Amino acid sequence: MHLLGRFAPVLAGLLIAGACAVPEPDPREARPSKPRQRADEDAGGSVGDGPDGAAKGSRGRSCTGGPGADKKCGANGATDCCDAQHVPGGRYNRFNDPAFPATVSPFWLDTFEVTAGRFRAWVEATDGNLRASAPPEGAGAHPKIPGSGWRSEWNVFLPTSRAEVDHMFGPEEGPALNGIDACQWGTNLDDLGALTWWTPELDKRIKERNANRPEILAENTKEALDRKPLNCVSWYVLFAFCVWDGGRLPTDAEWGFAAAGGSEQRPFPWGDLEPSQKAHIANRKDLSLVPLFDPGAKYAVARLYDPTLGENIFEDNYAFTYGGKTMSKSDNAAHIAPVGSRPLGNGKWGHADLAGGMFEWMLDEGPIEQGECNDCANVSWPKIDQRDPRAVMNQPEFQNPTPGGVDWFKGGARAIRGSAWDNANGFSNSQTKSEIEYFTSYPVRRTYRALGGRCARDL
């Protein structure tokens, strides 16, 4: 089941949200420089001197040398998996809409989405007791946004054992384990499920169901999965990981600035395409344009409309740009690519998989409010047992189908960005009003097979 399988009828009734405003960027910050590495014991890795004369956490403690946590990320396998790129900050229009001007200060954003291998480093360092290394109260705050740091009430969402970690990233089967929920959507291995967190049990299931399919088995080994982006991670757990790794979650405005190339206002992270190379999803004119399969395959790992398959019907005639066009029920993560597999699709400052790969969690609670945006983010998060009445909660696929299951909207909603490997929704930077509301009101408790993220880092 796909996150946005019923996306078309859902979006029809959505309204608009979000906005901001600000000064021109300093032209001296137009070109980022590569940080120089030096040792830093406190960060557990190394830092570099940033172009603004400040230190940056360019190598988080999660890169310990294992698969997905080494210096072999990216298409050519020659980039540090903990690499981060400087984003100069400045003025731009969020969603490429002049009604939403914004300014962001300079910051660093990880080049790649967090891999399963990098997350494994945290699990190994704590023997699975992530709660024991929970962030201190207020940690991971955006330096210019008061109240944006960690809250101790969120500690309950962090596992205390390896068994709980494996359960958290496992299929949506059975009740919670010691209060830790399993992945909430899209992880039934016998029904198009996909998991990038390797466990012995997952390995056994994959091998039983794909005994005569070496191409599928090769994409699902422990090493192969560790090089892929972590999926099924909750907002709370990703927040805590980024703090442990020396960073924080990016704001929607920051992430959008990097994806749009700042004032260049790129339609896609890499730039644009010819009109003949783009299509509306299912021919819906109220949804933004996305690449067709052939050009899109050069730029992103995603599921795109393939005209050779027939009429533009989502998702019947949409094909995968990685791991083969079609998907059988037990492929698991065969269609999830290692991070940075499409360098032609990188953003202006070198960030990979800003479109395709995984949807990415933002710091902000949704919906994005209209108004001035100067290093802005809505961080008025409700308590973990409360819903936020401002969140858009009427999307059919966001209603938990299991009686007595997790109330996904307890704790509010958060923005997600970037599209994903299993569908093209949210792909474009030039999102429509209905898409803006939809993608900034994702229920915070709904983990998903195509949802992960990356960390931001302050100067």
N, C-alpha and C positions, 0 to 999 in steps of 0.2 A: 504494500500500500504506500503510495507516495504522499509526501507532505502536502502537496497542492494538487492532488488528483481531482479534487472538486473545485479547483481554483476559479474556473470561469464563472460558474453561477454564484460563487461566494462574493466575488469582487463587484458584481453588478450594483449592489446597494451601498457600497462603501463611500465614505465622505473623506474630506481632506484633513490633514494635520501638519504641524511642524513649521518653523521658520527661524530667521536670524539676520545679522547685518554687521559691516566693518570696513577698516582702512586698507589701502593697497599694500601688497607685500614688499618687503625690502628687496630691490633687484640684486643686491649683493648676495642674497640667499638663493639665487636661482639654481645653482648647481651644488648638489650635495657632495661631500668629500668622503672618501673611505676612511673609517676610523683606524688609528694606529693602535695595535694591541699592546697591553702591558698587564702585568699580574695585578690581581686585586683579591686578597684573601677574603675580605668580607663578602664579596659577591659570589664567591665560590667558583669563580672563573676568571675572566679578564675583562677589562674595559678599555675604551679607546678615547682619545681626545676628540671631541666633536667639533664641527666647524664653527660653533658659537663659543668656543673656548671652554666648554663644560665637558665633564666626563659623561660617557654614556655606557649603559650596560649592554655591550655588543655581544657578549657571550654569557648566557645564563648558566646557572649551575646544572641545568638539565642536560647539557651536552657533555656526556661522560665517556663517549667513545663507542657506544654500541650502535647497532643499526638504527637509523633515524635520529641518532643523537651524536653523530660524528661529523666529519668534514666532507661528507659525500652526498649532500643533498643537491637538488636541482637536476636539470636534464643531463648535464655532463658529469654529474657526480663529483663536482669540484668545489662546492660551496658549503661553508659551515652551516649546519642545520639551525644554529642559534644566531645566524647572521641577522643584523638589523640595518635598516636604511634610514638615513636622516630625511625627515620631511620638513621643509623650510617654513611651513606655515604661511598664512596670508589670507587673502580674501577670495571667495568664490561663491557660486550659487549652489546650495545644496540641491540635489536631484536635478541639476542643470535647469533649474527653474528660477528666473529672476525675482519671483515672489519670496524666495527663501535665501536671502544673502547671509553669509556667515564669515566669521573670522576665527582662525585657530592659531595658537602659538606654535612655534617650532617644537618638534618632538621626534622620537624615533619609533618606528614600527617594524616589528619582526618581518623579515623577508618572506618567511614561510608560515603556513598554519602550523600549529602545534602538532607534532607527530605523536603517534602512539609510543614510539621509542623514547621521546623526550619525557613524556608523562611517566613511562616505566621507570625512569631514573628517580622520580619522586617516590614512587611506590617502593623501589629497592632501598632508597635511603631511609625510609621510615618503616620498612617491613609491613607496609600496607596500612599502618596507623596514621593516616593523613590528618586525623583530628588532633593528634598530638603535636603536629606542626602547623596548626591553624594560624592564620595571620593574626597579629595583635589587633585590638580594636583600633579602627581608623586607618589601618595599613592599606596600601594600594590606592590611595586617593589621588585624583587628579589635582595637581598643585594649585589650580585656580578655581576649583569647584568645591566649596565647603560641603561637608557631609557626604562626600562621595567614596569614603573608604569602607573597609570591612566592618561588619557588625557581628558581634560575638554570638548573637542568636542564630547565625547561619552555620555555626560549628556543627550542628546536628546533621547537616547534609554531607559531612565529610566522613568517609568510612574509617573504621578502627581496625580493620584486618584485611589481609589479602583476599579472604573469602568474600568480604563485603565489596571490595574493589571489583573482583570478577563478577559479582552479582550486578553491580551498578552498570557495568558495561555489557551485560549479557542480555539474552533475549527476554522479551516481555512475557515471562512465564511465571505464574504463581505469585504469592504475596511478597511484600517487602522482607528483606533480611535484616533483622535488628534495626528496623526503621529506615534502611537504605533501599530505595526503589530501583528496580531494573530499568533498562532502557525502555522508554514508553511507546515508541512507535517505529515500525519497520525493521524488526530484528528477528522475525521468525524464519529460521534458516530454510524451512520447507515451504516458505511462501514469500520469496523474493527478499528475504532478510539479508542484512549486510552489517557486519561488525569488523572493526579494525583492531579491537583489543584481543590479542591472542590468549587463549587458555587451552589447557590439555583437552578439556571437554569439547571446545569448539573445533579444535584440530581433529579430534576423533570423528565428529559429525561430518565435517567437510570431506575427510578421506573416505568415509563410508558412502557418501552420496555422489562422489566424483571420482571413483576408482579408475575409470577409463578416460579421464579428461586431464591429461598432464598440464595443459595450458591453464586450467582453473586451479589445480593444485599448486602450481608455481606462484600464482598471485596470492596464495593464502598461507604460505609458510610463516613462521614466526618472524623471520627477518623481513620478508616482503610486507607483512602487515605493519611492522614497526616503522617502516619507511613511508607509510601512508598517513594522511592526517587523522588524528583522533576524532572519532565520532561518538555520538551518544553521551557527550559530556554535558553536565548541567552547567547553568550559568554560575552557580555558587562554586562548584568544583573548579571550573576554569578560572574564575576570579582568584581563588585561593592558590591555584597552581602558578598563575602569573606573578602573584606576590612572592611566593617561594622562589621563583626564578628571577626575581629582581625587577619585575615590571608591574603592569596593571592592565586593566581592560581599556581598549580605546573607546572614545566617545563616537557616536554616530557621525558627528560633524568632522572629527579627525579622520575617521576611516573614509568618509566620502570625499574629503579633500585629496587623500592619497589616490583613490580610485579615479577621480576626475582629472588628475594631473593639475590640481589647483585651478588657477584662472584659465587654463587651457580648456576647461569644461569638456573633457573628452566624453563622447557618447559611450565608449567602452574603455576599459583601462588602457588598452594599447593605442587607442585612437578611434578610427571610424572605418566603415566599410562602404562599398558602393550600394546604392539603393537596391539593386537587383540581388544583392547578397544578404538581404535582411528580410524578415517576415514578422508579422504579428503572431503571437501564440494563438493557434486555433482561429486565425483571422479575426481575432477580437481587437477592434480599433481602440478600445479603452485600456488596452495593455500595451506596454512599451515594445519596441522592436528588438528582436534578437537575431543573431547570425543564423543563416542556414547551415545545414550539416557540413557541407564541403568546406566553405571558408572557416566555419567555426571550429572545425577539428584542428586547424592550425594554431588556434589561440587559446582553447580552453578544453578542459575535461568536463563534459556536461552531456546532457541528453537534449538533442536539437532536432528540429524538423528536417526530415530527409525527403525532398520532393520525389526521389526515385521510388519511394514506398507508396505514393499515392496522395490523396487529398490531405490538406493541412488539418488533421484531426488530432487534437491533443488527448491522450498521449500515444494513440495507436500508431501513428506514422512518425514517431520520434525515435531516433537511433542514438546509441552511445558513441561518443568520440574516443573512448578508451575501453579496451578489453573486449572488443567485438561489438557489432551493432545491436545484437539482441541479447537478452538475458533469460536464463532459465531459472527455475525456482530455487535452486540450491547453489548458485554461483558464489554466494557470500560476497566478498569484497573485490571480486575480479574486475569490476568496473570502476573501482576507486583507484585513482592513479597515485603514485608516489608524489610527494609535494614538489612543485616546480617543474613538472613534466612538460609544460608548454611555455618555454621562455619567450616566444613571440607574443604571448599574451600578457607579459609583465607590464606593470604600470610605469609611469614616468620615472619614478625613483627606484625602480627595480623590484618592486613587490610582486610576488608570484601568486597566482590563483585568486585574484581579486574578483574574478568572474568564473564560476565553475568551481570544482573542488568541493568545498563545504560551505553551507551557510555559516555565517560567523556571528557570534554573540557580541553585542555592543554593551557599553556600560549603562546606557540610558534605559529608563523605564518608558514604555510607550503609553499613550500615543505621543508623538513629537508635537509639542505645542507651537503655535504661531507666535511670532514676536522676535525681538532682537536676539541674535545669537553671537555672543562673544565668549569663546571658550565655554560653550554651554552644554548642559546635559541635565535632563530631568532625573534627579536622584531622590525624589520624595517617595522612596519605596515603602509600601505598606508592610506591616508585620507579616511574618511567615504564615500566620493562620488567617489572614485577612485578604479579601479581594479589593482591587482598586476599581471603583465604579467608572473611572474614566477610561479604563482599558476596553478595547473593542472585543467583546466576548461572544459575538453572535455568529462567528464563522462555524459552519457545520463540522468541519474536520477538527476543530478545537474543542469539541464536546466529547469528553471521555466516554467511549462506548461501553466500558466495563462497569456494571453496577457496583458501587462501593469502592471504585478505583480512586486513583490519585486525582484530587481537584487541581487541575493544571494551572488555574488562574489564582490559586492561593499564593500570595506574595507578589501579585501584580503581573505585569507584562514587560517584555524587553524588546528592543529593536534587534533585528537580525539583518545582515546584508550579504550580498555576494553571489547569490544563486548557488547551485549545487550540481553534483555529478549526476543526480537522478532526474533533474528537470531544469528547464530554462527560465523558470519564473524568477523575477527579480534580477535578471542578468544585466540589464542596461543601467547605466548611471542616470539616464533620463527617464525616471520612473513617473508614472501617471499619478494623479491624485489618489485614486483608489489603491494603487500599489503602495504608495507612501503610508497610508493608514494601515494597510494589511501587514506590511513587513516591519512596522514599528510597534505592533501589538501582539507579539508572539508570547504565548503563556509561559511564564518562567519555569514551571514545573514539567513542561513537556519536552523530554529529551527525544532525540530523533536520529535515525541512521545517516542523515545528511546534514548534521549540525555540529560544528566544532568552533574553532576560532584561533586567534593569534593575540599576542601581547603587545602593548605599547610600552614605551620606556621614556622617562623624562630626561631632559638635558642635565 
